[in-house]
Amino acid sequence: MSLVHLLLFFGLVIAASSTPGSRLILREIADQKDRAVELNTSNFDSVLKDTPAKYAVVEFFAHWCPACRNYKPHYEKVARLFNGPDAIHPGIVLMTRVDCALKTNTKLCDKFSVSHYPMLFWGPPTKFVSATWEPQKDKSEILVIDDGRTADRLLNWINKQIDSSYALDDQKFENEHSLSNLTDYNQISQAVYDVEEATAEAFDIILVQKAIKSSETSASFIRFIQLLAAHHLSRRCRKGAAEILVNYDDLCPSGNCSYEKSGGKDTLGNYPICGKDVPRGYYMFCRGSKNDTRGFSCGLWVLIHSLSVRVEDGESHFAFTAICDFVNNFFMCDECRLHFNDMCLSVKTPFKKARDFVLWVWSTHNKVNERLMKDEASLGTGDPKFPKIIWPPKELCPLCYLSSNQKSIEWDHDHVYNFLKNYYGPKLVSLYKEKSVIGRKEETVPATGDLTVATNALVVPIGAALAIAIASCAFGALACYWRTQQKNRKPRRSWN
Ligand code: FAD
């Protein structure tokens, strides 16, 4: 038995009295004081596979080790630069740690030949997935960080690796990585994780606010979840939504949901809509240059646009109703939801064409932009790096413009439609890497194409049924579910 294992054994004995609670990884990073992401055997591969960060640092430590305890503030100082909602340089380095004193992590630590604590590794996150590391193998892309004893030295080491000049006292508002030039067509591909994060955040808000309060809000919630199950761009969000749908009658009997996360009981809180490991606190495309700008509401817009371009003609009116009702019932910004509802109510004829719906969402968003342009200019509340504009600007889509002057723009709607379809369709998902969550063998989702579950169908039932079927859920439960929903569903709007 090696010295490390002996120490580990004694450490475990000491630690046995204080069992550390399991943490919900990146999802809860925003709530944690610690910024380094705690990994363990069960989430190690998935977190490192899914992170949008380009590099990862993995610290193997033992919670009983005094040197590790003393090292923690140093590691955290660096982690604070890169991780969490207030990161100065987000999306570049994922700082993680694995507690080797936990018995469940023994094999994981062995795979990396951990010989002392703390021991730090560096590499592209995906290179850690299913990896092993041995001291003699110098071909590996995983490197041991041999000079990271203090925060300064660790950051210097990282700076040398990636040819950067980050400093511990970098300020958030001088964040050179926040995207200020959104006229770059390719930047939307970074929003794919924002859409997942906004979806998870919207769902969390519903849980925290216990917002499903009536049969009306319950029906609205179901409709939106149906839309997500069929057309969310992320497979794990589609799967999470489908699971909620199938179990909804048990989670919310007669619309009375139990929200708390509970070990034993089946509750809505136990069904994270996009799975447990959705990156949180990143908002890359939607990251503001100030703490309180952009983020969630920007992510929500991108989600709405991305849904709009994925529905078929026959589903367009259902999608419209689902989105309007969702915003009206669950977007906890009174002004936003009231304005948006007015614009929804101004639609007098049901949508028959997906194209019309896509263009309606676009022009509605522009109406919001136009109003906010004035408000933000007079109140100084906007994000200085992201002033509101009528969108898309010419730089992004010259062909969308037939003519324009100071007062008005004449749009070429065919070009606008094609532009939106591509921008929020294939372009948005072009960087996406995601493990199949269907339970078959691992596969990488192709960059484009398959992320939409196309349904030409009679909208609701078939759209969600497809997603549910994809998620390999039982058809019996499905049939039963639909029957119940069909019985309970009352139309909310009349279209006379
Ligand atoms: P956002 O407006 O959030 O846009 C996000 C991204 O979408 C932009 O960066 C751009 O790339 C793209 N985009 C911009 N315009 C369009 C368009 N027309 N079509 C397609 N893509 C576009 N705030 C208020 O203060 N008052 C309100 O009444 C209000 N209503 C809202 C209603 C809804 C449904 C939502 C989701 C948000 C609302 N907000 C409102 C918030 C506001 O619209 C912005 O989301 C917020 O100010 C952040 O702005 P942003 O700069 O991140 O860009």
Residues whose N, C-alpha, C, O or C-beta is under 5 A from the ligand:
A	BS01	FAD	R294 S297 C298 L300 W301 V327 E335 C336 H339 F340 W362 H365 N366 V368 F386 W391
